[in-house]
Amino acid sequence: MDKKVSNNTGDHLANERTFLAWVRTAIAMMGFGFILVKFSIFLKQIFLASENHLLSHVQNGQSGLTGVLLVGAGVVVLILSYINYLRIKKQINSNSYVGNNIMLLILAVMLISLSIFLIYYLIGNL
C-alpha cells in the first residue's frame, strides 16, 4: 500500500527541524547547568579535603543555584518547544498556520532574564 505524500511535507520537515533545534538548545542549557552544579560540589569537596583548609574557597553558593536555574530553564524550553511543535503540526495539517509570538516572547524574556542573572553572578565573582 503506497502512502500518499502530503503537499505539506516540506512544512512538516521544517517544523521538525525547528523543534530539534530547540531540543539542542534545551540540552545545552541543561548540560551547562549540570556542569555548574557538579563543579560547585567538586570545589566544596576539595576545600573540605585540603589539610588545614589552606585553599581559599571563595564561593557564595550561587553557582549551584545558577546551575539548577539553567537546568530548569532547559526543561521549560523543551516543554514549550514541544507544545509549539504540536500546535504548528496541527495548523499545517489544517492549512491555517499562524505564528506564535507569545511563546517566542516568553522564551526570549526567560533567556534574557537568565542571562542577566548569569552576568550579575559572573561580575560579582571577579
C-alpha positions in Angstrom: 0.0 0.0 0.0 1.5 3.3 -1.1 1.5 6.2 1.3 0.2 9.4 -0.2 2.8 12.2 0.3 1.2 15.4 1.6 1.8 18.7 -0.2 2.9 20.0 3.3 5.8 17.5 3.6 8.4 20.3 3.5 6.5 22.3 6.1 6.3 19.3 8.4 10.1 18.7 7.9 10.8 22.4 8.7 8.7 22.2 11.8 10.6 19.1 12.9 14.0 20.7 12.3 12.9 23.8 14.3 11.8 21.5 17.1 15.1 19.7 17.1 17.0 23.0 17.2 15.1 23.9 20.3 15.8 20.4 21.7 19.6 21.0 21.2 19.3 24.4 22.9 17.5 22.8 25.9 20.1 20.0 26.1 22.9 22.6 26.0 21.3 24.6 28.8 20.7 21.6 31.0 24.2 20.3 30.4 25.8 23.6 31.3 23.6 23.8 34.4 24.6 20.3 35.4 28.3 21.1 35.0 27.9 24.2 37.2 26.3 22.2 39.9 28.9 19.4 39.7 31.8 21.9 39.7 30.3 23.6 42.8 30.2 20.3 44.6 33.7 19.5 43.4 35.1 22.8 44.8 33.4 22.2 48.2 34.9 18.7 48.4 38.4 20.0 47.5 38.1 22.7 50.2 36.9 20.3 52.8 39.6 17.7 51.9 42.5 20.1 52.0 44.8 20.0 55.1 44.3 22.9 57.4 41.9 24.4 54.8 44.8 26.4 53.2 43.0 26.5 49.9 40.9 29.6 49.7 37.3 28.8 48.8 35.6 31.8 47.5 32.1 30.8 46.8 28.8 32.3 47.9 26.7 29.3 47.0 25.3 30.9 43.8 26.9 28.5 41.3 24.7 25.6 42.5 21.6 27.8 42.3 22.6 29.1 38.9 23.1 25.5 37.6 19.7 24.5 38.9 18.1 27.5 37.2 19.8 26.6 33.9 18.5 23.0 34.1 15.0 24.3 35.0 15.2 26.7 32.1 16.2 23.9 29.8 13.2 21.9 30.8 10.9 24.8 30.3 12.4 25.4 26.8 11.9 21.7 26.0 8.2 21.7 27.1 7.3 24.9 25.3 9.1 23.8 22.1 7.2 20.5 22.1 3.9 22.3 22.7 4.7 24.7 19.9 5.7 21.8 17.6 2.3 20.1 18.1 0.4 23.3 17.6 2.2 24.1 14.4 1.8 20.5 13.1 -2.0 20.8 13.7 -2.0 24.2 11.9 0.0 22.8 8.9 -2.5 19.9 8.6 -5.4 22.3 8.6 -3.7 24.9 6.3 -4.2 27.6 8.9 -0.7 28.5 10.1 -0.4 31.4 12.4 2.9 32.4 14.1 3.2 32.2 17.9 4.6 35.5 19.1 3.6 34.8 22.7 5.8 31.7 23.0 8.7 33.4 21.4 8.3 36.4 23.8 8.1 34.1 26.8 11.3 32.2 25.8 13.1 35.4 25.0 12.2 37.0 28.3 13.2 33.9 30.2 16.5 33.6 28.4 17.3 37.3 28.8 16.5 37.2 32.5 18.7 34.1 33.0 21.5 35.8 31.0 21.2 39.0 33.2 21.4 36.8 36.3 24.5 35.0 34.9 26.2 38.3 34.1 25.4 39.6 37.5 26.8 36.4 39.1 30.0 36.5 37.0 30.7 40.2 37.7 30.1 39.5 41.4 32.8 36.8 41.4 35.6 38.7 39.6 
